[in-house]
């Protein structure tokens, strides 16, 4: 007669609970034959049996009760050749099959058991209820070889509690150095084009894991960001910007922030980037610089200002560069009223000093004024040669982005800003 899984669990569980009070001889003679049959029984369960037993959410996790009881008994008989190893292999196989069922309850039970293994094997819990065969290295290799991560990413990502348990597994395989770049691709692809709840959960997952990634994995993640940027909707680009900005938060050393700033710079330079999205990218860049905890934050700000000056010299990306110089320099504090302290007597650089230094080193004012004259000469030539029939200053966009009026006004406003806040003369 075939017993149900619940009946088997009810029969073996009491012996598992009192295993430490039984002598090795008693377990060896009377209970190990039953354990061997139960292990074979669990191994032979069909997918239909697994689905049936795990589908009813009111039912306790009978599979875990069976495995736990058999494990407790096996550990009382360490000389039982191959039995502990076989039991651990069967239990891992059972959890893998449960993860592949359509039952959310079954998947969560399997996730709970795998996470419990991780917690115990990595030393976060006292004692070890598993056999010596099962180590953290062997568990990580099993997760990698059986492609557990792609299985977990198939569905249920809209469930926060599911993603929370998934995060623990991903962090474990990162620390065990078995997570591949293709695994990272799978995580990123899991949210592409999906419901915003899934997008949010996957973005949260990546933000939590970012500090555990290796340099290679982090660089690859940024490549994924750039590739998605090209095909993302406007809303998708906004969410991506938010994720990128989050990665730079709480960066004390400036390592993550430096990578994020370069990524934002590259994304803002994309020709297909709408002006409002570009403004959001540049605002995020300025915000990261403003809240930087790095000891070299002032040099970092000056470095980005000089990068913008280089763009002006090349007569490319002019208006965004002017805006960025203005926004970054505005992060520097204004000089106090009255007489300023000597630079050596204080730690911070004032806004007027930053602008004066850039103007002295790179000729900022002369550069912008020359650029304005060149721009006007180009527009006049277009009108003279009748390339432009009627020039409406509000609608004509020489670069396809900004109107003629904006080109003029932004340059003039920038000159006024530098003269005023830099305390300079034209």
C-alpha positions, 0 to 999 in steps of 0.5 A: 500500500502506498502511503501519502506524503503526510502519513510518511511525515507523521510517522518519521517526524517523532523519531527525528525530534528525539533522535539525540536521545536514541542510542546509535545502535537503536537508530542503526538497527530499527530506524535506518532501514526505514530512513533508506526506504523513505529517502527512496520514496521521496526520490521517486515522487512524481511531479504530480505528487509534488504539486498536489502536496505543495499546492494546499497552502493550509498544509504544513511543509511536510517535505521539509519535516521528512528531510529534517527527521531523516537527517537527524537520524542519519547524523546519529549514524555517521558510519552509515556509508553514503547515506548522509550524502545521498540524503542531502543530494535527494533533499537538494533535488527535491527543492529544485523540483519544488522551485519548478512547480507552479505552486507559490507555496511550494516555491517559498518552502523550497526557498526557505530551506535553501536560505536556511542552508545558506545561513547555517553553512556560512556560519551565521547560526550556531551548530550544523544540522547538515552532514559534513558532505554539504558545505557552502562551496558545494551548495554554491556549485549546485546552485550554479550547475542546476541553473537555480537563478534562472529558474527563480527569475521566471515568475513571482518577481512582483512578490516582495517577500519572494524577491527578498528570499531571492536576494539572499541566494544571489548574495550568497553566490556572489560571495562564493564567486560562482555568479557569472555575467550571464546570471547578471544578464538574466537578473536585468532581463527579468524586469525588461518590459515588465509591470512596474511592480516587477521593475521596482523589485528588481531595481531594489534587488540590484541596489541592495546587491551593488556593493557585493558585486565585483568590479567586473560585475559592476562594469557589466551591469553598467553596460546593461544600463547603457544598452537598455537606455537606448530602447527604454521609454521615457518612463523607463529612462526615468526609473533607470536614472533613479536606480543609477542615482541610488547606486551612488548613495552612501559611497564613502570612498567615491568608488561607486560614485565615480562609476555612476557619474561617468555613466550619467555623463555618457547617458546624457551625451546620447544623441537620442536622449530627450532634453528633459531626460538629459536634464534629469541625468545632469541633475542626478550627476550634480546631486551626487557631487553635492552629497559626496562624502569623499575627501576629494569632493572639491577636486572631483567637482572641479574635474567635472567643470573642466570636462565641461570646459573641454566640451566648450573648446570643441564647440560641442554639447555647448548648452548642457555644458554651460548648465552643468558648469553653472549647477556644479559651481553653485554647489560651492558655498558663496563667500561670506559677507565681509572679509574672507579668510585666507584660503590656507586657514579654511577647508572649503573653496568658495564659489567665486574662487572656483570660478576665478580659478577656472577662468584663470586656468582655462579662460572660461569667459573668453571661451564662452564669448568667442563661442557666442560670436562663432554661433552668431556668425554661423546663423548669419551665414545661414540666413545670408545664403538663404539656407534658412528662409525665415528665422523665427527665434522661438521655433528655429532650432539650429541643432534640432534641440534648442531654439535660436533664442535659447542658444543666445539667452543661455550663453548670455545668462552664463556670462552674467552668472560668471561675472556676478558669482565669480566677482570678475570683470569682462 
